[in-house]
Amino acid sequence: MKEKLLRLCTCTAIELMTAIGVTGYLLYLGQPILALISGVVFAKLIVFHFIMDYYDKKSSKKIYQNLSS
């Protein structure tokens, strides 16, 4: 559990803070189209991160099951 929280706090939190900051700043500057593009790009990056984390855990679980058998 500690490892999961540490990974979530470091990588994903930095991605989320950057996405919110950049998108918010673009909205503040009055650039809604660029803010939308920025939001879409960061959303894809964050989703990709969660997908890769899911497959990494899935393969690790399979390896541990094979080692214990």
Secondary structure, DSSP 8 states (H G I E B T S, - for coil): -HHHHHHIIIIIHHHHHHHHHHHHHHHHTT-HHHHHHHHHHHHHHHHHHHHHHHHHHHHHHHHHHHHH-
